[in-house]
Amino acid sequence: MTIRIVGGVTAAQKINAVAKTFQVPLIPHAGQMHNYHLTTANTNCPISEYFPVFDVEVGNELFYRIFKGDPDAVDGYLQLDADTPGLGIEIIDEHAHSFEIIE
């Protein structure tokens, strides 16, 4: 499960609540900050997928070009910054010209 596919944070929390009711562990797919927050907020999310940033990557490279602020794993653990507002990431303006927003 990934938050951006199931309909957002609220939908993900509802899915997680059902899983927790039946004692089913839930592991958010695809790393990324929104999923890390789901993991740290719920006791039945024992781990998160984590993908280090590489020059060549398949799947998450768009996320890393648009946002900065993802934590780096240290000894297999992620530490989220509680002092940073929102999800803890910021838009990278230098790459904004590379993307077209279609309304």
A tleap script that builds the chain and sets N, CA, C and O, in Angstrom:
source leaprc.protein.ff14SB
mol = sequence {
  NMET THR ILE ARG ILE VAL GLY GLY VAL THR
  ALA ALA GLN LYS ILE ASN ALA VAL ALA LYS
  THR PHE GLN VAL PRO LEU ILE PRO HIE ALA
  GLY GLN MET HIE ASN TYR HIE LEU THR THR
  ALA ASN THR ASN CYS PRO ILE SER GLU TYR
  PHE PRO VAL PHE ASP VAL GLU VAL GLY ASN
  GLU LEU PHE TYR ARG ILE PHE LYS GLY ASP
  PRO ASP ALA VAL ASP GLY TYR LEU GLN LEU
  ASP ALA ASP THR PRO GLY LEU GLY ILE GLU
  ILE ILE ASP GLU HIE ALA HIE SER PHE GLU
  ILE ILE CGLU
}
set mol.1.N position { 0.840 -1.166 0.000 }
set mol.1.CA position { 0.000 0.000 0.000 }
set mol.1.C position { 0.888 1.233 0.000 }
set mol.1.O position { 1.928 1.258 0.659 }
set mol.2.N position { 0.487 2.234 -0.723 }
set mol.2.CA position { 1.149 3.527 -0.662 }
set mol.2.C position { 0.072 4.602 -0.553 }
set mol.2.O position { -0.968 4.515 -1.204 }
set mol.3.N position { 0.321 5.587 0.253 }
set mol.3.CA position { -0.665 6.625 0.527 }
set mol.3.C position { -1.150 7.304 -0.736 }
set mol.3.O position { -2.342 7.587 -0.864 }
set mol.4.N position { -0.257 7.571 -1.667 }
set mol.4.CA position { -0.659 8.321 -2.858 }
set mol.4.C position { -1.536 7.517 -3.794 }
set mol.4.O position { -2.160 8.102 -4.679 }
set mol.5.N position { -1.612 6.229 -3.646 }
set mol.5.CA position { -2.450 5.402 -4.516 }
set mol.5.C position { -3.806 5.086 -3.876 }
set mol.5.O position { -4.804 4.959 -4.585 }
set mol.6.N position { -3.854 4.958 -2.560 }
set mol.6.CA position { -5.106 4.563 -1.907 }
set mol.6.C position { -6.065 5.718 -1.657 }
set mol.6.O position { -7.201 5.483 -1.246 }
set mol.7.N position { -5.646 6.959 -1.890 }
set mol.7.CA position { -6.557 8.081 -1.714 }
set mol.7.C position { -6.134 9.080 -0.659 }
set mol.7.O position { -6.932 9.928 -0.261 }
set mol.8.N position { -4.898 9.000 -0.198 }
set mol.8.CA position { -4.399 9.992 0.746 }
set mol.8.C position { -4.197 9.443 2.149 }
set mol.8.O position { -4.376 8.253 2.409 }
set mol.9.N position { -3.821 10.344 3.040 }
set mol.9.CA position { -3.489 9.968 4.418 }
set mol.9.C position { -4.699 9.388 5.143 }
set mol.9.O position { -4.578 8.373 5.829 }
set mol.10.N position { -5.854 10.014 5.002 }
set mol.10.CA position { -7.055 9.536 5.709 }
set mol.10.C position { -7.431 8.136 5.251 }
set mol.10.O position { -7.711 7.272 6.082 }
set mol.11.N position { -7.442 7.899 3.948 }
set mol.11.CA position { -7.764 6.566 3.433 }
set mol.11.C position { -6.744 5.534 3.914 }
set mol.11.O position { -7.111 4.418 4.281 }
set mol.12.N position { -5.468 5.906 3.911 }
set mol.12.CA position { -4.425 4.985 4.371 }
set mol.12.C position { -4.603 4.653 5.848 }
set mol.12.O position { -4.410 3.506 6.252 }
set mol.13.N position { -4.963 5.629 6.643 }
set mol.13.CA position { -5.183 5.380 8.067 }
set mol.13.C position { -6.394 4.461 8.284 }
set mol.13.O position { -6.386 3.634 9.196 }
set mol.14.N position { -7.424 4.601 7.456 }
set mol.14.CA position { -8.594 3.710 7.562 }
set mol.14.C position { -8.214 2.278 7.209 }
set mol.14.O position { -8.613 1.336 7.894 }
set mol.15.N position { -7.446 2.119 6.144 }
set mol.15.CA position { -6.972 0.785 5.756 }
set mol.15.C position { -6.118 0.202 6.869 }
set mol.15.O position { -6.247 -0.974 7.209 }
set mol.16.N position { -5.248 1.024 7.434 }
set mol.16.CA position { -4.390 0.574 8.519 }
set mol.16.C position { -5.207 0.165 9.741 }
set mol.16.O position { -4.871 -0.813 10.410 }
set mol.17.N position { -6.279 0.905 10.039 }
set mol.17.CA position { -7.129 0.577 11.192 }
set mol.17.C position { -7.777 -0.796 11.024 }
set mol.17.O position { -7.870 -1.563 11.982 }
set mol.18.N position { -8.223 -1.105 9.809 }
set mol.18.CA position { -8.805 -2.424 9.548 }
set mol.18.C position { -7.733 -3.501 9.722 }
set mol.18.O position { -7.976 -4.527 10.357 }
set mol.19.N position { -6.556 -3.267 9.161 }
set mol.19.CA position { -5.458 -4.230 9.297 }
set mol.19.C position { -5.104 -4.444 10.766 }
set mol.19.O position { -4.904 -5.576 11.205 }
set mol.20.N position { -5.030 -3.355 11.515 }
set mol.20.CA position { -4.675 -3.443 12.933 }
set mol.20.C position { -5.733 -4.211 13.723 }
set mol.20.O position { -5.397 -4.977 14.626 }
set mol.21.N position { -7.009 -4.013 13.390 }
set mol.21.CA position { -8.098 -4.715 14.059 }
set mol.21.C position { -7.936 -6.228 13.949 }
set mol.21.O position { -8.233 -6.967 14.888 }
set mol.22.N position { -7.461 -6.673 12.788 }
set mol.22.CA position { -7.280 -8.098 12.559 }
set mol.22.C position { -5.836 -8.552 12.782 }
set mol.22.O position { -5.450 -9.646 12.369 }
set mol.23.N position { -5.049 -7.708 13.434 }
set mol.23.CA position { -3.658 -7.995 13.786 }
set mol.23.C position { -2.817 -8.354 12.562 }
set mol.23.O position { -2.001 -9.276 12.594 }
set mol.24.N position { -3.037 -7.603 11.486 }
set mol.24.CA position { -2.284 -7.794 10.253 }
set mol.24.C position { -1.254 -6.674 10.144 }
set mol.24.O position { -1.629 -5.501 10.161 }
set mol.25.N position { 0.022 -7.000 10.032 }
set mol.25.CA position { 1.031 -5.955 9.844 }
set mol.25.C position { 0.841 -5.270 8.490 }
set mol.25.O position { 0.458 -5.911 7.511 }
set mol.26.N position { 1.103 -4.003 8.443 }
set mol.26.CA position { 0.997 -3.236 7.213 }
set mol.26.C position { 2.335 -2.578 6.941 }
set mol.26.O position { 2.882 -1.891 7.804 }
set mol.27.N position { 2.857 -2.783 5.755 }
set mol.27.CA position { 4.143 -2.194 5.381 }
set mol.27.C position { 3.924 -1.312 4.160 }
set mol.27.O position { 3.708 -1.822 3.060 }
set mol.28.N position { 3.978 0.008 4.340 }
set mol.28.CA position { 3.777 0.907 3.208 }
set mol.28.C position { 4.815 0.671 2.122 }
set mol.28.O position { 5.994 0.453 2.401 }
set mol.29.N position { 4.356 0.718 0.889 }
set mol.29.CA position { 5.212 0.473 -0.266 }
set mol.29.C position { 5.842 1.779 -0.743 }
set mol.29.O position { 5.218 2.837 -0.672 }
set mol.30.N position { 7.059 1.701 -1.223 }
set mol.30.CA position { 7.734 2.765 -1.971 }
set mol.30.C position { 8.477 3.798 -1.151 }
set mol.30.O position { 8.868 4.829 -1.699 }
set mol.31.N position { 8.691 3.572 0.129 }
set mol.31.CA position { 9.441 4.570 0.889 }
set mol.31.C position { 8.746 5.910 0.832 }
set mol.31.O position { 7.517 5.957 0.885 }
set mol.32.N position { 9.466 6.975 0.730 }
set mol.32.CA position { 8.965 8.347 0.617 }
set mol.32.C position { 8.307 8.811 1.923 }
set mol.32.O position { 7.733 8.025 2.676 }
set mol.33.N position { 8.417 10.106 2.151 }
set mol.33.CA position { 8.053 10.687 3.437 }
set mol.33.C position { 6.618 10.413 3.865 }
set mol.33.O position { 6.377 10.128 5.038 }
set mol.34.N position { 5.675 10.491 2.961 }
set mol.34.CA position { 4.287 10.270 3.363 }
set mol.34.C position { 4.106 8.860 3.922 }
set mol.34.O position { 3.337 8.665 4.863 }
set mol.35.N position { 4.795 7.891 3.363 }
set mol.35.CA position { 4.705 6.529 3.874 }
set mol.35.C position { 5.503 6.344 5.165 }
set mol.35.O position { 5.108 5.555 6.023 }
set mol.36.N position { 6.610 7.056 5.313 }
set mol.36.CA position { 7.371 6.971 6.564 }
set mol.36.C position { 6.540 7.477 7.746 }
set mol.36.O position { 6.618 6.930 8.846 }
set mol.37.N position { 5.757 8.508 7.513 }
set mol.37.CA position { 4.906 9.034 8.577 }
set mol.37.C position { 3.827 8.033 8.966 }
set mol.37.O position { 3.500 7.905 10.146 }
set mol.38.N position { 3.271 7.323 7.989 }
set mol.38.CA position { 2.290 6.282 8.293 }
set mol.38.C position { 2.923 5.203 9.161 }
set mol.38.O position { 2.315 4.742 10.127 }
set mol.39.N position { 4.135 4.803 8.819 }
set mol.39.CA position { 4.832 3.769 9.580 }
set mol.39.C position { 5.076 4.203 11.019 }
set mol.39.O position { 4.819 3.440 11.950 }
set mol.40.N position { 5.565 5.412 11.206 }
set mol.40.CA position { 5.900 5.849 12.569 }
set mol.40.C position { 4.658 6.139 13.406 }
set mol.40.O position { 4.740 6.176 14.633 }
set mol.41.N position { 3.510 6.346 12.761 }
set mol.41.CA position { 2.289 6.663 13.500 }
set mol.41.C position { 1.496 5.424 13.912 }
set mol.41.O position { 0.516 5.542 14.648 }
set mol.42.N position { 1.894 4.258 13.460 }
set mol.42.CA position { 1.094 3.061 13.707 }
set mol.42.C position { 1.940 1.900 14.186 }
set mol.42.O position { 2.992 1.610 13.617 }
set mol.43.N position { 1.475 1.237 15.234 }
set mol.43.CA position { 2.235 0.145 15.838 }
set mol.43.C position { 2.240 -1.130 15.001 }
set mol.43.O position { 3.101 -1.987 15.200 }
set mol.44.N position { 1.306 -1.274 14.076 }
set mol.44.CA position { 1.306 -2.481 13.250 }
set mol.44.C position { 2.050 -2.287 11.931 }
set mol.44.O position { 1.947 -3.117 11.028 }
set mol.45.N position { 2.797 -1.191 11.823 }
set mol.45.CA position { 3.683 -0.960 10.680 }
set mol.45.C position { 5.115 -1.149 11.175 }
set mol.45.O position { 5.752 -0.187 11.605 }
set mol.46.N position { 5.628 -2.379 11.119 }
set mol.46.CA position { 6.927 -2.654 11.735 }
set mol.46.C position { 8.129 -2.092 10.978 }
set mol.46.O position { 9.168 -1.825 11.582 }
set mol.47.N position { 7.999 -1.911 9.663 }
set mol.47.CA position { 9.117 -1.427 8.859 }
set mol.47.C position { 8.593 -0.604 7.693 }
set mol.47.O position { 7.400 -0.625 7.391 }
set mol.48.N position { 9.496 0.121 7.041 }
set mol.48.CA position { 9.188 0.834 5.801 }
set mol.48.C position { 10.181 0.410 4.741 }
set mol.48.O position { 11.328 0.077 5.041 }
set mol.49.N position { 9.733 0.425 3.509 }
set mol.49.CA position { 10.688 0.268 2.423 }
set mol.49.C position { 11.538 1.530 2.381 }
set mol.49.O position { 11.051 2.628 2.649 }
set mol.50.N position { 12.784 1.368 2.050 }
set mol.50.CA position { 13.694 2.514 1.969 }
set mol.50.C position { 14.537 2.363 0.724 }
set mol.50.O position { 15.154 1.321 0.505 }
set mol.51.N position { 14.566 3.405 -0.094 }
set mol.51.CA position { 15.354 3.398 -1.313 }
set mol.51.C position { 16.343 4.561 -1.257 }
set mol.51.O position { 15.936 5.718 -1.363 }
set mol.52.N position { 17.625 4.275 -1.093 }
set mol.52.CA position { 18.606 5.364 -1.107 }
set mol.52.C position { 18.592 6.076 -2.455 }
set mol.52.O position { 18.273 5.468 -3.476 }
set mol.53.N position { 18.931 7.343 -2.463 }
set mol.53.CA position { 18.966 8.114 -3.698 }
set mol.53.C position { 20.217 7.742 -4.481 }
set mol.53.O position { 21.330 7.810 -3.960 }
set mol.54.N position { 20.027 7.351 -5.729 }
set mol.54.CA position { 21.121 7.038 -6.631 }
set mol.54.C position { 20.962 7.885 -7.877 }
set mol.54.O position { 19.882 8.415 -8.140 }
set mol.55.N position { 22.030 8.015 -8.644 }
set mol.55.CA position { 21.947 8.756 -9.905 }
set mol.55.C position { 20.996 8.077 -10.886 }
set mol.55.O position { 20.295 8.751 -11.642 }
set mol.56.N position { 20.972 6.767 -10.875 }
set mol.56.CA position { 20.077 6.017 -11.749 }
set mol.56.C position { 19.175 5.175 -10.867 }
set mol.56.O position { 19.640 4.320 -10.113 }
set mol.57.N position { 17.906 5.424 -10.969 }
set mol.57.CA position { 16.949 4.690 -10.157 }
set mol.57.C position { 15.664 4.562 -10.954 }
set mol.57.O position { 15.323 5.445 -11.741 }
set mol.58.N position { 14.974 3.501 -10.757 }
set mol.58.CA position { 13.710 3.301 -11.464 }
set mol.58.C position { 12.577 3.404 -10.451 }
set mol.58.O position { 12.525 2.631 -9.494 }
set mol.59.N position { 11.681 4.346 -10.655 }
set mol.59.CA position { 10.495 4.444 -9.819 }
set mol.59.C position { 10.423 5.675 -8.945 }
set mol.59.O position { 9.413 6.378 -8.969 }
set mol.60.N position { 11.455 5.959 -8.178 }
set mol.60.CA position { 11.399 7.078 -7.243 }
set mol.60.C position { 12.147 8.313 -7.716 }
set mol.60.O position { 12.152 9.330 -7.024 }
set mol.61.N position { 12.781 8.243 -8.887 }
set mol.61.CA position { 13.627 9.360 -9.301 }
set mol.61.C position { 12.840 10.652 -9.459 }
set mol.61.O position { 13.380 11.723 -9.181 }
set mol.62.N position { 11.601 10.594 -9.889 }
set mol.62.CA position { 10.792 11.802 -10.023 }
set mol.62.C position { 10.579 12.452 -8.657 }
set mol.62.O position { 10.686 13.671 -8.520 }
set mol.63.N position { 10.283 11.644 -7.662 }
set mol.63.CA position { 10.082 12.152 -6.306 }
set mol.63.C position { 11.333 12.891 -5.821 }
set mol.63.O position { 11.228 13.961 -5.221 }
set mol.64.N position { 12.508 12.327 -6.079 }
set mol.64.CA position { 13.745 12.932 -5.600 }
set mol.64.C position { 14.140 14.176 -6.370 }
set mol.64.O position { 14.906 14.997 -5.865 }
set mol.65.N position { 13.627 14.332 -7.591 }
set mol.65.CA position { 13.905 15.549 -8.359 }
set mol.65.C position { 12.991 16.699 -7.956 }
set mol.65.O position { 13.327 17.867 -8.153 }
set mol.66.N position { 11.851 16.370 -7.400 }
set mol.66.CA position { 10.875 17.401 -7.036 }
set mol.66.C position { 11.013 17.829 -5.581 }
set mol.66.O position { 10.808 19.001 -5.265 }
set mol.67.N position { 11.357 16.908 -4.693 }
set mol.67.CA position { 11.383 17.201 -3.258 }
set mol.67.C position { 12.765 16.969 -2.651 }
set mol.67.O position { 13.533 16.127 -3.117 }
set mol.68.N position { 13.062 17.734 -1.605 }
set mol.68.CA position { 14.261 17.480 -0.807 }
set mol.68.C position { 13.838 17.366 0.647 }
set mol.68.O position { 12.821 17.926 1.057 }
set mol.69.N position { 14.620 16.645 1.413 }
set mol.69.CA position { 14.346 16.515 2.834 }
set mol.69.C position { 14.138 15.093 3.307 }
set mol.69.O position { 13.954 14.868 4.503 }
set mol.70.N position { 14.162 14.103 2.384 }
set mol.70.CA position { 14.038 12.713 2.819 }
set mol.70.C position { 15.194 12.374 3.750 }
set mol.70.O position { 16.331 12.768 3.490 }
set mol.71.N position { 14.920 11.651 4.827 }
set mol.71.CA position { 16.005 11.279 5.744 }
set mol.71.C position { 16.884 10.191 5.147 }
set mol.71.O position { 16.433 9.396 4.322 }
set mol.72.N position { 18.126 10.161 5.565 }
set mol.72.CA position { 19.046 9.092 5.191 }
set mol.72.C position { 19.014 8.040 6.288 }
set mol.72.O position { 18.979 8.371 7.473 }
set mol.73.N position { 19.026 6.788 5.898 }
set mol.73.CA position { 19.050 5.703 6.878 }
set mol.73.C position { 20.417 5.638 7.542 }
set mol.73.O position { 21.444 5.752 6.873 }
set mol.74.N position { 20.429 5.458 8.843 }
set mol.74.CA position { 21.659 5.288 9.612 }
set mol.74.C position { 21.500 4.002 10.419 }
set mol.74.O position { 20.613 3.892 11.265 }
set mol.75.N position { 22.363 3.042 10.149 }
set mol.75.CA position { 22.313 1.737 10.806 }
set mol.75.C position { 20.945 1.067 10.664 }
set mol.75.O position { 20.488 0.372 11.572 }
set mol.76.N position { 20.297 1.283 9.517 }
set mol.76.CA position { 19.012 0.649 9.246 }
set mol.76.C position { 17.798 1.366 9.800 }
set mol.76.O position { 16.687 0.838 9.742 }
set mol.77.N position { 17.993 2.567 10.338 }
set mol.77.CA position { 16.883 3.316 10.931 }
set mol.77.C position { 16.750 4.694 10.291 }
set mol.77.O position { 17.733 5.300 9.865 }
set mol.78.N position { 15.501 5.172 10.235 }
set mol.78.CA position { 15.221 6.523 9.764 }
set mol.78.C position { 14.779 7.373 10.940 }
set mol.78.O position { 14.014 6.920 11.791 }
set mol.79.N position { 15.252 8.584 10.984 }
set mol.79.CA position { 14.836 9.529 12.014 }
set mol.79.C position { 14.107 10.672 11.317 }
set mol.79.O position { 14.710 11.410 10.537 }
set mol.80.N position { 12.816 10.824 11.592 }
set mol.80.CA position { 12.051 11.922 11.015 }
set mol.80.C position { 12.235 13.151 11.877 }
set mol.80.O position { 12.284 13.055 13.103 }
set mol.81.N position { 12.337 14.301 11.244 }
set mol.81.CA position { 12.558 15.568 11.947 }
set mol.81.C position { 11.224 16.119 12.427 }
set mol.81.O position { 10.413 16.578 11.623 }
set mol.82.N position { 10.997 16.076 13.722 }
set mol.82.CA position { 9.732 16.542 14.294 }
set mol.82.C position { 9.591 18.056 14.244 }
set mol.82.O position { 8.485 18.568 14.418 }
set mol.83.N position { 10.676 18.788 14.012 }
set mol.83.CA position { 10.619 20.250 14.008 }
set mol.83.C position { 10.297 20.832 12.628 }
set mol.83.O position { 10.043 22.030 12.507 }
set mol.84.N position { 10.307 19.999 11.598 }
set mol.84.CA position { 10.017 20.468 10.247 }
set mol.84.C position { 8.511 20.364 10.013 }
set mol.84.O position { 7.925 19.314 10.276 }
set mol.85.N position { 7.875 21.428 9.528 }
set mol.85.CA position { 6.418 21.386 9.344 }
set mol.85.C position { 5.986 20.427 8.230 }
set mol.85.O position { 6.773 20.073 7.353 }
set mol.86.N position { 4.729 20.021 8.289 }
set mol.86.CA position { 4.163 19.142 7.270 }
set mol.86.C position { 4.837 17.792 7.252 }
set mol.86.O position { 5.129 17.217 8.300 }
set mol.87.N position { 5.081 17.289 6.065 }
set mol.87.CA position { 5.733 15.988 5.923 }
set mol.87.C position { 7.238 16.065 6.135 }
set mol.87.O position { 7.897 15.036 6.280 }
set mol.88.N position { 7.784 17.268 6.154 }
set mol.88.CA position { 9.219 17.418 6.366 }
set mol.88.C position { 10.020 17.488 5.081 }
set mol.88.O position { 11.239 17.319 5.098 }
set mol.89.N position { 9.350 17.734 3.974 }
set mol.89.CA position { 10.045 17.863 2.693 }
set mol.89.C position { 9.702 19.211 2.066 }
set mol.89.O position { 8.705 19.839 2.420 }
set mol.90.N position { 10.540 19.642 1.136 }
set mol.90.CA position { 10.329 20.912 0.442 }
set mol.90.C position { 10.442 20.699 -1.056 }
set mol.90.O position { 11.136 19.788 -1.509 }
set mol.91.N position { 9.763 21.536 -1.824 }
set mol.91.CA position { 9.863 21.474 -3.280 }
set mol.91.C position { 11.203 22.056 -3.713 }
set mol.91.O position { 11.635 23.086 -3.195 }
set mol.92.N position { 11.851 21.402 -4.653 }
set mol.92.CA position { 13.114 21.883 -5.215 }
set mol.92.C position { 12.782 22.763 -6.416 }
set mol.92.O position { 12.334 22.264 -7.448 }
set mol.93.N position { 12.999 24.058 -6.286 }
set mol.93.CA position { 12.661 25.000 -7.344 }
set mol.93.C position { 13.520 24.836 -8.594 }
set mol.93.O position { 13.052 25.113 -9.698 }
set mol.94.N position { 14.755 24.397 -8.443 }
set mol.94.CA position { 15.664 24.340 -9.587 }
set mol.94.C position { 15.201 23.366 -10.675 }
set mol.94.O position { 15.621 23.486 -11.826 }
set mol.95.N position { 14.350 22.413 -10.328 }
set mol.95.CA position { 13.866 21.452 -11.317 }
set mol.95.C position { 12.448 21.771 -11.796 }
set mol.95.O position { 11.917 21.057 -12.647 }
set mol.96.N position { 11.835 22.814 -11.274 }
set mol.96.CA position { 10.449 23.132 -11.604 }
set mol.96.C position { 10.251 23.357 -13.104 }
set mol.96.O position { 9.202 23.017 -13.650 }
set mol.97.N position { 11.245 23.923 -13.763 }
set mol.97.CA position { 11.125 24.188 -15.204 }
set mol.97.C position { 11.084 22.902 -16.043 }
set mol.97.O position { 10.702 22.935 -17.213 }
set mol.98.N position { 11.472 21.791 -15.455 }
set mol.98.CA position { 11.512 20.523 -16.185 }
set mol.98.C position { 10.154 19.821 -16.259 }
set mol.98.O position { 9.999 18.830 -16.973 }
set mol.99.N position { 9.175 20.339 -15.520 }
set mol.99.CA position { 7.893 19.672 -15.431 }
set mol.99.C position { 6.771 20.585 -15.912 }
set mol.99.O position { 6.795 21.797 -15.698 }
set mol.100.N position { 5.795 19.977 -16.561 }
set mol.100.CA position { 4.641 20.724 -17.036 }
set mol.100.C position { 3.420 20.271 -16.236 }
set mol.100.O position { 3.146 19.076 -16.122 }
set mol.101.N position { 2.699 21.232 -15.692 }
set mol.101.CA position { 1.485 20.916 -14.931 }
set mol.101.C position { 0.294 21.111 -15.859 }
set mol.101.O position { 0.082 22.197 -16.398 }
set mol.102.N position { -0.472 20.055 -16.036 }
set mol.102.CA position { -1.635 20.104 -16.913 }
set mol.102.C position { -2.873 20.168 -16.035 }
set mol.102.O position { -3.081 19.310 -15.177 }
set mol.103.N position { -3.684 21.174 -16.249 }
set mol.103.CA position { -4.897 21.328 -15.435 }
set mol.103.C position { -6.100 20.765 -16.139 }
set mol.103.O position { -7.207 20.809 -15.600 }
savepdb mol mol.pdb
quit
